[in-house]
Amino acid sequence: MRATLAILASHHPGLEARLIGQIVGFVQALRMEKLEKVPGVAESLDFTAALAGLGINDLTSDPAALQATLVTLL
């Protein structure tokens, strides 16, 4: 988990640590689900880029935008 935090922070240095923590927690929760393919670091980076591109600073602020970015993880 710490490694993923560090990777996301290094690729997206302008993002708040709180958002990066939310992203890592969200992805970790998805990894516990029975999915055909669980999201890895590459998908986490894509997800983070999508959120940043949409200007999302909090995963709980806009559920519709969050849902629209899930394609980058799944």
PDB file of N, H, CA, C and O in Angstrom:
ATOM      1  N   MET A   1       0.817  -1.186   0.000  1.00  0.00           N
ATOM      2  CA  MET A   1       0.000   0.000   0.000  1.00  0.00           C
ATOM      3  C   MET A   1       0.868   1.259   0.000  1.00  0.00           C
ATOM      4  O   MET A   1       0.601   2.194  -0.755  1.00  0.00           O
ATOM      5  N   ARG A   2       1.886   1.288   0.826  1.00  0.00           N
ATOM      6  H   ARG A   2       2.103   0.529   1.439  1.00  0.00           H
ATOM      7  CA  ARG A   2       2.779   2.446   0.858  1.00  0.00           C
ATOM      8  C   ARG A   2       3.480   2.650  -0.467  1.00  0.00           C
ATOM      9  O   ARG A   2       3.694   3.781  -0.903  1.00  0.00           O
ATOM     10  N   ALA A   3       3.838   1.540  -1.107  1.00  0.00           N
ATOM     11  H   ALA A   3       3.665   0.621  -0.752  1.00  0.00           H
ATOM     12  CA  ALA A   3       4.508   1.649  -2.403  1.00  0.00           C
ATOM     13  C   ALA A   3       3.584   2.291  -3.428  1.00  0.00           C
ATOM     14  O   ALA A   3       4.013   3.137  -4.212  1.00  0.00           O
ATOM     15  N   THR A   4       2.318   1.890  -3.423  1.00  0.00           N
ATOM     16  H   THR A   4       1.970   1.203  -2.786  1.00  0.00           H
ATOM     17  CA  THR A   4       1.352   2.468  -4.352  1.00  0.00           C
ATOM     18  C   THR A   4       1.153   3.945  -4.067  1.00  0.00           C
ATOM     19  O   THR A   4       1.064   4.743  -4.999  1.00  0.00           O
ATOM     20  N   LEU A   5       1.080   4.324  -2.803  1.00  0.00           N
ATOM     21  H   LEU A   5       1.153   3.676  -2.045  1.00  0.00           H
ATOM     22  CA  LEU A   5       0.975   5.742  -2.435  1.00  0.00           C
ATOM     23  C   LEU A   5       2.149   6.526  -3.008  1.00  0.00           C
ATOM     24  O   LEU A   5       1.965   7.596  -3.589  1.00  0.00           O
ATOM     25  N   ALA A   6       3.341   5.994  -2.845  1.00  0.00           N
ATOM     26  H   ALA A   6       3.490   5.125  -2.373  1.00  0.00           H
ATOM     27  CA  ALA A   6       4.543   6.671  -3.327  1.00  0.00           C
ATOM     28  C   ALA A   6       4.554   6.778  -4.850  1.00  0.00           C
ATOM     29  O   ALA A   6       4.948   7.807  -5.400  1.00  0.00           O
ATOM     30  N   ILE A   7       4.127   5.730  -5.520  1.00  0.00           N
ATOM     31  H   ILE A   7       3.807   4.894  -5.074  1.00  0.00           H
ATOM     32  CA  ILE A   7       4.100   5.744  -6.986  1.00  0.00           C
ATOM     33  C   ILE A   7       3.110   6.781  -7.491  1.00  0.00           C
ATOM     34  O   ILE A   7       3.436   7.572  -8.376  1.00  0.00           O
ATOM     35  N   LEU A   8       1.900   6.784  -6.936  1.00  0.00           N
ATOM     36  H   LEU A   8       1.635   6.141  -6.217  1.00  0.00           H
ATOM     37  CA  LEU A   8       0.894   7.753  -7.368  1.00  0.00           C
ATOM     38  C   LEU A   8       1.349   9.176  -7.083  1.00  0.00           C
ATOM     39  O   LEU A   8       1.172  10.064  -7.917  1.00  0.00           O
ATOM     40  N   ALA A   9       1.929   9.396  -5.921  1.00  0.00           N
ATOM     41  H   ALA A   9       2.073   8.675  -5.243  1.00  0.00           H
ATOM     42  CA  ALA A   9       2.404  10.738  -5.559  1.00  0.00           C
ATOM     43  C   ALA A   9       3.521  11.197  -6.487  1.00  0.00           C
ATOM     44  O   ALA A   9       3.584  12.374  -6.841  1.00  0.00           O
ATOM     45  N   SER A  10       4.395  10.288  -6.884  1.00  0.00           N
ATOM     46  H   SER A  10       4.344   9.332  -6.596  1.00  0.00           H
ATOM     47  CA  SER A  10       5.503  10.686  -7.768  1.00  0.00           C
ATOM     48  C   SER A  10       5.021  10.978  -9.189  1.00  0.00           C
ATOM     49  O   SER A  10       5.589  11.828  -9.875  1.00  0.00           O
ATOM     50  N   HIS A  11       3.987  10.285  -9.628  1.00  0.00           N
ATOM     51  H   HIS A  11       3.525   9.595  -9.071  1.00  0.00           H
ATOM     52  CA  HIS A  11       3.443  10.522 -10.968  1.00  0.00           C
ATOM     53  C   HIS A  11       2.492  11.713 -11.020  1.00  0.00           C
ATOM     54  O   HIS A  11       2.288  12.307 -12.078  1.00  0.00           O
ATOM     55  N   HIS A  12       1.920  12.053  -9.887  1.00  0.00           N
ATOM     56  H   HIS A  12       2.086  11.571  -9.027  1.00  0.00           H
ATOM     57  CA  HIS A  12       0.949  13.159  -9.815  1.00  0.00           C
ATOM     58  C   HIS A  12       1.294  14.048  -8.612  1.00  0.00           C
ATOM     59  O   HIS A  12       0.544  14.097  -7.637  1.00  0.00           O
ATOM     60  N   PRO A  13       2.423  14.744  -8.688  1.00  0.00           N
ATOM     61  CA  PRO A  13       2.879  15.518  -7.528  1.00  0.00           C
ATOM     62  C   PRO A  13       1.951  16.672  -7.139  1.00  0.00           C
ATOM     63  O   PRO A  13       2.037  17.163  -6.014  1.00  0.00           O
ATOM     64  N   GLY A  14       1.079  17.111  -8.025  1.00  0.00           N
ATOM     65  H   GLY A  14       1.009  16.712  -8.939  1.00  0.00           H
ATOM     66  CA  GLY A  14       0.184  18.210  -7.712  1.00  0.00           C
ATOM     67  C   GLY A  14      -1.063  17.806  -6.946  1.00  0.00           C
ATOM     68  O   GLY A  14      -1.807  18.668  -6.478  1.00  0.00           O
ATOM     69  N   LEU A  15      -1.302  16.508  -6.811  1.00  0.00           N
ATOM     70  H   LEU A  15      -0.697  15.808  -7.192  1.00  0.00           H
ATOM     71  CA  LEU A  15      -2.507  16.055  -6.122  1.00  0.00           C
ATOM     72  C   LEU A  15      -2.310  16.054  -4.610  1.00  0.00           C
ATOM     73  O   LEU A  15      -1.214  15.815  -4.104  1.00  0.00           O
ATOM     74  N   GLU A  16      -3.390  16.325  -3.915  1.00  0.00           N
ATOM     75  H   GLU A  16      -4.281  16.519  -4.326  1.00  0.00           H
ATOM     76  CA  GLU A  16      -3.348  16.321  -2.458  1.00  0.00           C
ATOM     77  C   GLU A  16      -3.153  14.893  -1.943  1.00  0.00           C
ATOM     78  O   GLU A  16      -3.654  13.926  -2.518  1.00  0.00           O
ATOM     79  N   ALA A  17      -2.418  14.800  -0.856  1.00  0.00           N
ATOM     80  H   ALA A  17      -2.012  15.586  -0.389  1.00  0.00           H
ATOM     81  CA  ALA A  17      -2.158  13.492  -0.241  1.00  0.00           C
ATOM     82  C   ALA A  17      -3.467  12.824   0.176  1.00  0.00           C
ATOM     83  O   ALA A  17      -3.579  11.599   0.127  1.00  0.00           O
ATOM     84  N   ARG A  18      -4.441  13.608   0.579  1.00  0.00           N
ATOM     85  H   ARG A  18      -4.350  14.603   0.618  1.00  0.00           H
ATOM     86  CA  ARG A  18      -5.741  13.053   0.995  1.00  0.00           C
ATOM     87  C   ARG A  18      -6.410  12.313  -0.161  1.00  0.00           C
ATOM     88  O   ARG A  18      -6.924  11.210   0.023  1.00  0.00           O
ATOM     89  N   LEU A  19      -6.406  12.915  -1.349  1.00  0.00           N
ATOM     90  H   LEU A  19      -5.989  13.811  -1.499  1.00  0.00           H
ATOM     91  CA  LEU A  19      -7.006  12.272  -2.516  1.00  0.00           C
ATOM     92  C   LEU A  19      -6.245  11.005  -2.881  1.00  0.00           C
ATOM     93  O   LEU A  19      -6.853   9.980  -3.189  1.00  0.00           O
ATOM     94  N   ILE A  20      -4.945  11.071  -2.849  1.00  0.00           N
ATOM     95  H   ILE A  20      -4.451  11.903  -2.599  1.00  0.00           H
ATOM     96  CA  ILE A  20      -4.148   9.879  -3.173  1.00  0.00           C
ATOM     97  C   ILE A  20      -4.459   8.758  -2.182  1.00  0.00           C
ATOM     98  O   ILE A  20      -4.554   7.594  -2.571  1.00  0.00           O
ATOM     99  N   GLY A  21      -4.615   9.099  -0.927  1.00  0.00           N
ATOM    100  H   GLY A  21      -4.538  10.045  -0.611  1.00  0.00           H
ATOM    101  CA  GLY A  21      -4.996   8.102   0.072  1.00  0.00           C
ATOM    102  C   GLY A  21      -6.362   7.513  -0.207  1.00  0.00           C
ATOM    103  O   GLY A  21      -6.566   6.309  -0.051  1.00  0.00           O
ATOM    104  N   GLN A  22      -7.304   8.355  -0.621  1.00  0.00           N
ATOM    105  H   GLN A  22      -7.139   9.333  -0.748  1.00  0.00           H
ATOM    106  CA  GLN A  22      -8.641   7.867  -0.965  1.00  0.00           C
ATOM    107  C   GLN A  22      -8.567   6.912  -2.156  1.00  0.00           C
ATOM    108  O   GLN A  22      -9.224   5.871  -2.168  1.00  0.00           O
ATOM    109  N   ILE A  23      -7.776   7.270  -3.138  1.00  0.00           N
ATOM    110  H   ILE A  23      -7.242   8.115  -3.128  1.00  0.00           H
ATOM    111  CA  ILE A  23      -7.644   6.429  -4.333  1.00  0.00           C
ATOM    112  C   ILE A  23      -7.070   5.068  -3.964  1.00  0.00           C
ATOM    113  O   ILE A  23      -7.592   4.034  -4.381  1.00  0.00           O
ATOM    114  N   VAL A  24      -6.013   5.072  -3.193  1.00  0.00           N
ATOM    115  H   VAL A  24      -5.590   5.912  -2.854  1.00  0.00           H
ATOM    116  CA  VAL A  24      -5.388   3.799  -2.798  1.00  0.00           C
ATOM    117  C   VAL A  24      -6.365   2.958  -1.985  1.00  0.00           C
ATOM    118  O   VAL A  24      -6.468   1.751  -2.200  1.00  0.00           O
ATOM    119  N   GLY A  25      -7.071   3.574  -1.067  1.00  0.00           N
ATOM    120  H   GLY A  25      -6.987   4.555  -0.892  1.00  0.00           H
ATOM    121  CA  GLY A  25      -8.062   2.839  -0.281  1.00  0.00           C
ATOM    122  C   GLY A  25      -9.170   2.261  -1.138  1.00  0.00           C
ATOM    123  O   GLY A  25      -9.596   1.125  -0.933  1.00  0.00           O
ATOM    124  N   PHE A  26      -9.638   3.047  -2.105  1.00  0.00           N
ATOM    125  H   PHE A  26      -9.291   3.970  -2.272  1.00  0.00           H
ATOM    126  CA  PHE A  26     -10.698   2.602  -3.007  1.00  0.00           C
ATOM    127  C   PHE A  26     -10.225   1.417  -3.845  1.00  0.00           C
ATOM    128  O   PHE A  26     -10.943   0.429  -3.999  1.00  0.00           O
ATOM    129  N   VAL A  27      -9.019   1.526  -4.380  1.00  0.00           N
ATOM    130  H   VAL A  27      -8.436   2.329  -4.255  1.00  0.00           H
ATOM    131  CA  VAL A  27      -8.477   0.441  -5.204  1.00  0.00           C
ATOM    132  C   VAL A  27      -8.244  -0.806  -4.352  1.00  0.00           C
ATOM    133  O   VAL A  27      -8.512  -1.920  -4.802  1.00  0.00           O
ATOM    134  N   GLN A  28      -7.751  -0.630  -3.137  1.00  0.00           N
ATOM    135  H   GLN A  28      -7.533   0.275  -2.771  1.00  0.00           H
ATOM    136  CA  GLN A  28      -7.553  -1.778  -2.248  1.00  0.00           C
ATOM    137  C   GLN A  28      -8.873  -2.484  -1.975  1.00  0.00           C
ATOM    138  O   GLN A  28      -8.930  -3.713  -1.951  1.00  0.00           O
ATOM    139  N   ALA A  29      -9.938  -1.706  -1.769  1.00  0.00           N
ATOM    140  H   ALA A  29      -9.892  -0.707  -1.788  1.00  0.00           H
ATOM    141  CA  ALA A  29     -11.257  -2.303  -1.543  1.00  0.00           C
ATOM    142  C   ALA A  29     -11.720  -3.076  -2.773  1.00  0.00           C
ATOM    143  O   ALA A  29     -12.299  -4.155  -2.644  1.00  0.00           O
ATOM    144  N   LEU A  30     -11.472  -2.538  -3.955  1.00  0.00           N
ATOM    145  H   LEU A  30     -11.002  -1.661  -4.060  1.00  0.00           H
ATOM    146  CA  LEU A  30     -11.847  -3.248  -5.185  1.00  0.00           C
ATOM    147  C   LEU A  30     -11.077  -4.550  -5.336  1.00  0.00           C
ATOM    148  O   LEU A  30     -11.609  -5.539  -5.840  1.00  0.00           O
ATOM    149  N   ARG A  31      -9.833  -4.548  -4.901  1.00  0.00           N
ATOM    150  H   ARG A  31      -9.400  -3.745  -4.492  1.00  0.00           H
ATOM    151  CA  ARG A  31      -9.006  -5.751  -5.005  1.00  0.00           C
ATOM    152  C   ARG A  31      -9.541  -6.892  -4.145  1.00  0.00           C
ATOM    153  O   ARG A  31      -9.210  -8.053  -4.385  1.00  0.00           O
ATOM    154  N   MET A  32     -10.349  -6.580  -3.163  1.00  0.00           N
ATOM    155  H   MET A  32     -10.618  -5.637  -2.968  1.00  0.00           H
ATOM    156  CA  MET A  32     -10.917  -7.614  -2.298  1.00  0.00           C
ATOM    157  C   MET A  32     -12.172  -8.236  -2.906  1.00  0.00           C
ATOM    158  O   MET A  32     -12.637  -9.278  -2.444  1.00  0.00           O
ATOM    159  N   GLU A  33     -12.718  -7.601  -3.938  1.00  0.00           N
ATOM    160  H   GLU A  33     -12.340  -6.754  -4.313  1.00  0.00           H
ATOM    161  CA  GLU A  33     -13.913  -8.120  -4.599  1.00  0.00           C
ATOM    162  C   GLU A  33     -13.534  -9.251  -5.544  1.00  0.00           C
ATOM    163  O   GLU A  33     -12.385  -9.368  -5.971  1.00  0.00           O
ATOM    164  N   LYS A  34     -14.502 -10.066  -5.853  1.00  0.00           N
ATOM    165  H   LYS A  34     -15.435  -9.971  -5.505  1.00  0.00           H
ATOM    166  CA  LYS A  34     -14.266 -11.168  -6.791  1.00  0.00           C
ATOM    167  C   LYS A  34     -14.428 -10.644  -8.213  1.00  0.00           C
ATOM    168  O   LYS A  34     -15.499 -10.736  -8.813  1.00  0.00           O
ATOM    169  N   LEU A  35     -13.346 -10.098  -8.730  1.00  0.00           N
ATOM    170  H   LEU A  35     -12.475 -10.023  -8.243  1.00  0.00           H
ATOM    171  CA  LEU A  35     -13.341  -9.560 -10.085  1.00  0.00           C
ATOM    172  C   LEU A  35     -12.544 -10.493 -10.990  1.00  0.00           C
ATOM    173  O   LEU A  35     -11.667 -11.226 -10.532  1.00  0.00           O
ATOM    174  N   GLU A  36     -12.857 -10.454 -12.257  1.00  0.00           N
ATOM    175  H   GLU A  36     -13.569  -9.858 -12.629  1.00  0.00           H
ATOM    176  CA  GLU A  36     -12.114 -11.270 -13.212  1.00  0.00           C
ATOM    177  C   GLU A  36     -10.647 -10.844 -13.243  1.00  0.00           C
ATOM    178  O   GLU A  36      -9.749 -11.683 -13.313  1.00  0.00           O
ATOM    179  N   LYS A  37     -10.415  -9.541 -13.191  1.00  0.00           N
ATOM    180  H   LYS A  37     -11.145  -8.859 -13.135  1.00  0.00           H
ATOM    181  CA  LYS A  37      -9.059  -9.004 -13.125  1.00  0.00           C
ATOM    182  C   LYS A  37      -9.071  -7.846 -12.145  1.00  0.00           C
ATOM    183  O   LYS A  37      -9.793  -6.869 -12.341  1.00  0.00           O
ATOM    184  N   VAL A  38      -8.287  -7.951 -11.107  1.00  0.00           N
ATOM    185  H   VAL A  38      -7.700  -8.745 -10.948  1.00  0.00           H
ATOM    186  CA  VAL A  38      -8.234  -6.877 -10.123  1.00  0.00           C
ATOM    187  C   VAL A  38      -7.332  -5.760 -10.634  1.00  0.00           C
ATOM    188  O   VAL A  38      -6.369  -6.021 -11.355  1.00  0.00           O
ATOM    189  N   PRO A  39      -7.638  -4.514 -10.264  1.00  0.00           N
ATOM    190  CA  PRO A  39      -6.816  -3.403 -10.731  1.00  0.00           C
ATOM    191  C   PRO A  39      -5.426  -3.429 -10.096  1.00  0.00           C
ATOM    192  O   PRO A  39      -5.263  -3.726  -8.912  1.00  0.00           O
ATOM    193  N   GLY A  40      -4.439  -3.110 -10.919  1.00  0.00           N
ATOM    194  H   GLY A  40      -4.571  -2.869 -11.881  1.00  0.00           H
ATOM    195  CA  GLY A  40      -3.058  -3.045 -10.452  1.00  0.00           C
ATOM    196  C   GLY A  40      -2.574  -1.609 -10.417  1.00  0.00           C
ATOM    197  O   GLY A  40      -3.373  -0.673 -10.436  1.00  0.00           O
ATOM    198  N   VAL A  41      -1.278  -1.442 -10.364  1.00  0.00           N
ATOM    199  H   VAL A  41      -0.629  -2.202 -10.348  1.00  0.00           H
ATOM    200  CA  VAL A  41      -0.690  -0.107 -10.292  1.00  0.00           C
ATOM    201  C   VAL A  41      -0.961   0.672 -11.569  1.00  0.00           C
ATOM    202  O   VAL A  41      -1.272   1.862 -11.506  1.00  0.00           O
ATOM    203  N   ALA A  42      -0.852   0.032 -12.717  1.00  0.00           N
ATOM    204  H   ALA A  42      -0.600  -0.934 -12.768  1.00  0.00           H
ATOM    205  CA  ALA A  42      -1.102   0.731 -13.982  1.00  0.00           C
ATOM    206  C   ALA A  42      -2.517   1.279 -14.042  1.00  0.00           C
ATOM    207  O   ALA A  42      -2.735   2.414 -14.466  1.00  0.00           O
ATOM    208  N   GLU A  43      -3.465   0.478 -13.622  1.00  0.00           N
ATOM    209  H   GLU A  43      -3.288  -0.445 -13.278  1.00  0.00           H
ATOM    210  CA  GLU A  43      -4.863   0.933 -13.611  1.00  0.00           C
ATOM    211  C   GLU A  43      -5.067   2.035 -12.570  1.00  0.00           C
ATOM    212  O   GLU A  43      -5.860   2.954 -12.781  1.00  0.00           O
ATOM    213  N   SER A  44      -4.364   1.943 -11.466  1.00  0.00           N
ATOM    214  H   SER A  44      -3.720   1.197 -11.295  1.00  0.00           H
ATOM    215  CA  SER A  44      -4.444   2.995 -10.448  1.00  0.00           C
ATOM    216  C   SER A  44      -3.915   4.315 -10.989  1.00  0.00           C
ATOM    217  O   SER A  44      -4.469   5.377 -10.704  1.00  0.00           O
ATOM    218  N   LEU A  45      -2.845   4.245 -11.768  1.00  0.00           N
ATOM    219  H   LEU A  45      -2.395   3.382 -12.000  1.00  0.00           H
ATOM    220  CA  LEU A  45      -2.297   5.455 -12.391  1.00  0.00           C
ATOM    221  C   LEU A  45      -3.282   6.041 -13.399  1.00  0.00           C
ATOM    222  O   LEU A  45      -3.465   7.257 -13.455  1.00  0.00           O
ATOM    223  N   ASP A  46      -3.908   5.190 -14.186  1.00  0.00           N
ATOM    224  H   ASP A  46      -3.760   4.202 -14.141  1.00  0.00           H
ATOM    225  CA  ASP A  46      -4.909   5.660 -15.155  1.00  0.00           C
ATOM    226  C   ASP A  46      -6.097   6.305 -14.442  1.00  0.00           C
ATOM    227  O   ASP A  46      -6.591   7.352 -14.862  1.00  0.00           O
ATOM    228  N   PHE A  47      -6.545   5.677 -13.371  1.00  0.00           N
ATOM    229  H   PHE A  47      -6.145   4.827 -13.030  1.00  0.00           H
ATOM    230  CA  PHE A  47      -7.665   6.179 -12.580  1.00  0.00           C
ATOM    231  C   PHE A  47      -7.320   7.547 -11.987  1.00  0.00           C
ATOM    232  O   PHE A  47      -8.125   8.477 -12.034  1.00  0.00           O
ATOM    233  N   THR A  48      -6.133   7.652 -11.438  1.00  0.00           N
ATOM    234  H   THR A  48      -5.479   6.896 -11.399  1.00  0.00           H
ATOM    235  CA  THR A  48      -5.677   8.913 -10.858  1.00  0.00           C
ATOM    236  C   THR A  48      -5.608  10.003 -11.923  1.00  0.00           C
ATOM    237  O   THR A  48      -6.012  11.139 -11.675  1.00  0.00           O
ATOM    238  N   ALA A  49      -5.103   9.666 -13.094  1.00  0.00           N
ATOM    239  H   ALA A  49      -4.775   8.744 -13.295  1.00  0.00           H
ATOM    240  CA  ALA A  49      -5.027  10.646 -14.180  1.00  0.00           C
ATOM    241  C   ALA A  49      -6.419  11.094 -14.621  1.00  0.00           C
ATOM    242  O   ALA A  49      -6.638  12.271 -14.907  1.00  0.00           O
ATOM    243  N   ALA A  50      -7.349  10.157 -14.674  1.00  0.00           N
ATOM    244  H   ALA A  50      -7.171   9.200 -14.442  1.00  0.00           H
ATOM    245  CA  ALA A  50      -8.722  10.505 -15.055  1.00  0.00           C
ATOM    246  C   ALA A  50      -9.352  11.435 -14.034  1.00  0.00           C
ATOM    247  O   ALA A  50      -9.998  12.418 -14.400  1.00  0.00           O
ATOM    248  N   LEU A  51      -9.168  11.133 -12.765  1.00  0.00           N
ATOM    249  H   LEU A  51      -8.644  10.335 -12.468  1.00  0.00           H
ATOM    250  CA  LEU A  51      -9.717  11.986 -11.711  1.00  0.00           C
ATOM    251  C   LEU A  51      -9.088  13.377 -11.758  1.00  0.00           C
ATOM    252  O   LEU A  51      -9.782  14.387 -11.645  1.00  0.00           O
ATOM    253  N   ALA A  52      -7.778  13.416 -11.923  1.00  0.00           N
ATOM    254  H   ALA A  52      -7.214  12.595 -12.015  1.00  0.00           H
ATOM    255  CA  ALA A  52      -7.083  14.700 -11.997  1.00  0.00           C
ATOM    256  C   ALA A  52      -7.562  15.502 -13.205  1.00  0.00           C
ATOM    257  O   ALA A  52      -7.766  16.713 -13.116  1.00  0.00           O
ATOM    258  N   GLY A  53      -7.738  14.822 -14.319  1.00  0.00           N
ATOM    259  H   GLY A  53      -7.573  13.838 -14.391  1.00  0.00           H
ATOM    260  CA  GLY A  53      -8.205  15.489 -15.528  1.00  0.00           C
ATOM    261  C   GLY A  53      -9.594  16.078 -15.385  1.00  0.00           C
ATOM    262  O   GLY A  53      -9.912  17.094 -16.003  1.00  0.00           O
ATOM    263  N   LEU A  54     -10.413  15.444 -14.577  1.00  0.00           N
ATOM    264  H   LEU A  54     -10.154  14.619 -14.075  1.00  0.00           H
ATOM    265  CA  LEU A  54     -11.767  15.946 -14.331  1.00  0.00           C
ATOM    266  C   LEU A  54     -11.809  16.958 -13.183  1.00  0.00           C
ATOM    267  O   LEU A  54     -12.860  17.524 -12.883  1.00  0.00           O
ATOM    268  N   GLY A  55     -10.672  17.175 -12.554  1.00  0.00           N
ATOM    269  H   GLY A  55      -9.818  16.715 -12.797  1.00  0.00           H
ATOM    270  CA  GLY A  55     -10.613  18.126 -11.449  1.00  0.00           C
ATOM    271  C   GLY A  55     -11.251  17.632 -10.166  1.00  0.00           C
ATOM    272  O   GLY A  55     -11.669  18.432  -9.330  1.00  0.00           O
ATOM    273  N   ILE A  56     -11.328  16.326 -10.005  1.00  0.00           N
ATOM    274  H   ILE A  56     -10.988  15.676 -10.684  1.00  0.00           H
ATOM    275  CA  ILE A  56     -11.923  15.753  -8.797  1.00  0.00           C
ATOM    276  C   ILE A  56     -10.880  15.762  -7.685  1.00  0.00           C
ATOM    277  O   ILE A  56      -9.785  15.224  -7.849  1.00  0.00           O
ATOM    278  N   ASN A  57     -11.220  16.366  -6.567  1.00  0.00           N
ATOM    279  H   ASN A  57     -12.110  16.803  -6.433  1.00  0.00           H
ATOM    280  CA  ASN A  57     -10.307  16.466  -5.426  1.00  0.00           C
ATOM    281  C   ASN A  57     -10.738  15.613  -4.244  1.00  0.00           C
ATOM    282  O   ASN A  57     -10.037  15.546  -3.234  1.00  0.00           O
ATOM    283  N   ASP A  58     -11.891  14.961  -4.368  1.00  0.00           N
ATOM    284  H   ASP A  58     -12.460  15.016  -5.188  1.00  0.00           H
ATOM    285  CA  ASP A  58     -12.436  14.152  -3.278  1.00  0.00           C
ATOM    286  C   ASP A  58     -13.335  13.091  -3.902  1.00  0.00           C
ATOM    287  O   ASP A  58     -14.262  13.417  -4.644  1.00  0.00           O
ATOM    288  N   LEU A  59     -13.067  11.840  -3.608  1.00  0.00           N
ATOM    289  H   LEU A  59     -12.314  11.575  -3.006  1.00  0.00           H
ATOM    290  CA  LEU A  59     -13.847  10.760  -4.219  1.00  0.00           C
ATOM    291  C   LEU A  59     -15.305  10.772  -3.820  1.00  0.00           C
ATOM    292  O   LEU A  59     -16.141  10.199  -4.519  1.00  0.00           O
ATOM    293  N   THR A  60     -15.624  11.406  -2.720  1.00  0.00           N
ATOM    294  H   THR A  60     -14.945  11.871  -2.152  1.00  0.00           H
ATOM    295  CA  THR A  60     -17.010  11.420  -2.255  1.00  0.00           C
ATOM    296  C   THR A  60     -17.806  12.614  -2.763  1.00  0.00           C
ATOM    297  O   THR A  60     -19.007  12.710  -2.511  1.00  0.00           O
ATOM    298  N   SER A  61     -17.151  13.522  -3.475  1.00  0.00           N
ATOM    299  H   SER A  61     -16.176  13.444  -3.681  1.00  0.00           H
ATOM    300  CA  SER A  61     -17.829  14.768  -3.861  1.00  0.00           C
ATOM    301  C   SER A  61     -18.770  14.623  -5.055  1.00  0.00           C
ATOM    302  O   SER A  61     -19.776  15.329  -5.131  1.00  0.00           O
ATOM    303  N   ASP A  62     -18.465  13.729  -5.979  1.00  0.00           N
ATOM    304  H   ASP A  62     -17.648  13.156  -5.917  1.00  0.00           H
ATOM    305  CA  ASP A  62     -19.269  13.610  -7.191  1.00  0.00           C
ATOM    306  C   ASP A  62     -19.371  12.143  -7.601  1.00  0.00           C
ATOM    307  O   ASP A  62     -18.552  11.667  -8.387  1.00  0.00           O
ATOM    308  N   PRO A  63     -20.367  11.417  -7.079  1.00  0.00           N
ATOM    309  CA  PRO A  63     -20.494   9.985  -7.385  1.00  0.00           C
ATOM    310  C   PRO A  63     -20.603   9.685  -8.885  1.00  0.00           C
ATOM    311  O   PRO A  63     -20.097   8.662  -9.346  1.00  0.00           O
ATOM    312  N   ALA A  64     -21.250  10.557  -9.642  1.00  0.00           N
ATOM    313  H   ALA A  64     -21.661  11.389  -9.268  1.00  0.00           H
ATOM    314  CA  ALA A  64     -21.392  10.317 -11.083  1.00  0.00           C
ATOM    315  C   ALA A  64     -20.038  10.386 -11.787  1.00  0.00           C
ATOM    316  O   ALA A  64     -19.751   9.575 -12.667  1.00  0.00           O
ATOM    317  N   ALA A  65     -19.222  11.337 -11.406  1.00  0.00           N
ATOM    318  H   ALA A  65     -19.456  11.996 -10.691  1.00  0.00           H
ATOM    319  CA  ALA A  65     -17.886  11.453 -11.998  1.00  0.00           C
ATOM    320  C   ALA A  65     -17.027  10.264 -11.599  1.00  0.00           C
ATOM    321  O   ALA A  65     -16.267   9.737 -12.411  1.00  0.00           O
ATOM    322  N   LEU A  66     -17.150   9.846 -10.354  1.00  0.00           N
ATOM    323  H   LEU A  66     -17.768  10.273  -9.694  1.00  0.00           H
ATOM    324  CA  LEU A  66     -16.410   8.667  -9.896  1.00  0.00           C
ATOM    325  C   LEU A  66     -16.818   7.448 -10.715  1.00  0.00           C
ATOM    326  O   LEU A  66     -15.962   6.681 -11.156  1.00  0.00           O
ATOM    327  N   GLN A  67     -18.095   7.269 -10.915  1.00  0.00           N
ATOM    328  H   GLN A  67     -18.790   7.892 -10.556  1.00  0.00           H
ATOM    329  CA  GLN A  67     -18.576   6.136 -11.692  1.00  0.00           C
ATOM    330  C   GLN A  67     -18.071   6.207 -13.128  1.00  0.00           C
ATOM    331  O   GLN A  67     -17.746   5.177 -13.719  1.00  0.00           O
ATOM    332  N   ALA A  68     -18.002   7.395 -13.691  1.00  0.00           N
ATOM    333  H   ALA A  68     -18.265   8.232 -13.211  1.00  0.00           H
ATOM    334  CA  ALA A  68     -17.530   7.545 -15.068  1.00  0.00           C
ATOM    335  C   ALA A  68     -16.051   7.174 -15.216  1.00  0.00           C
ATOM    336  O   ALA A  68     -15.619   6.776 -16.298  1.00  0.00           O
ATOM    337  N   THR A  69     -15.285   7.300 -14.153  1.00  0.00           N
ATOM    338  H   THR A  69     -15.636   7.623 -13.274  1.00  0.00           H
ATOM    339  CA  THR A  69     -13.858   6.987 -14.226  1.00  0.00           C
ATOM    340  C   THR A  69     -13.555   5.526 -13.918  1.00  0.00           C
ATOM    341  O   THR A  69     -12.418   5.086 -14.090  1.00  0.00           O
ATOM    342  N   LEU A  70     -14.539   4.775 -13.470  1.00  0.00           N
ATOM    343  H   LEU A  70     -15.462   5.133 -13.329  1.00  0.00           H
ATOM    344  CA  LEU A  70     -14.293   3.369 -13.104  1.00  0.00           C
ATOM    345  C   LEU A  70     -13.813   2.522 -14.271  1.00  0.00           C
ATOM    346  O   LEU A  70     -13.163   1.497 -14.065  1.00  0.00           O
ATOM    347  N   VAL A  71     -14.119   2.930 -15.477  1.00  0.00           N
ATOM    348  H   VAL A  71     -14.647   3.763 -15.644  1.00  0.00           H
ATOM    349  CA  VAL A  71     -13.674   2.170 -16.636  1.00  0.00           C
ATOM    350  C   VAL A  71     -12.141   2.083 -16.679  1.00  0.00           C
ATOM    351  O   VAL A  71     -11.588   1.131 -17.228  1.00  0.00           O
ATOM    352  N   THR A  72     -11.467   3.071 -16.106  1.00  0.00           N
ATOM    353  H   THR A  72     -11.917   3.845 -15.660  1.00  0.00           H
ATOM    354  CA  THR A  72     -10.001   3.038 -16.089  1.00  0.00           C
ATOM    355  C   THR A  72      -9.469   1.978 -15.127  1.00  0.00           C
ATOM    356  O   THR A  72      -8.330   1.532 -15.262  1.00  0.00           O
ATOM    357  N   LEU A  73     -10.276   1.580 -14.174  1.00  0.00           N
ATOM    358  H   LEU A  73     -11.202   1.942 -14.065  1.00  0.00           H
ATOM    359  CA  LEU A  73      -9.870   0.545 -13.219  1.00  0.00           C
ATOM    360  C   LEU A  73     -10.312  -0.839 -13.616  1.00  0.00           C
ATOM    361  O   LEU A  73      -9.611  -1.821 -13.370  1.00  0.00           O
ATOM    362  N   LEU A  74     -11.473  -0.921 -14.230  1.00  0.00           N
ATOM    363  H   LEU A  74     -12.042  -0.124 -14.430  1.00  0.00           H
ATOM    364  CA  LEU A  74     -12.068  -2.219 -14.496  1.00  0.00           C
ATOM    365  C   LEU A  74     -11.996  -2.552 -15.959  1.00  0.00           C
ATOM    366  O   LEU A  74     -12.452  -3.618 -16.372  1.00  0.00           O
TER     367      LEU A  74
END
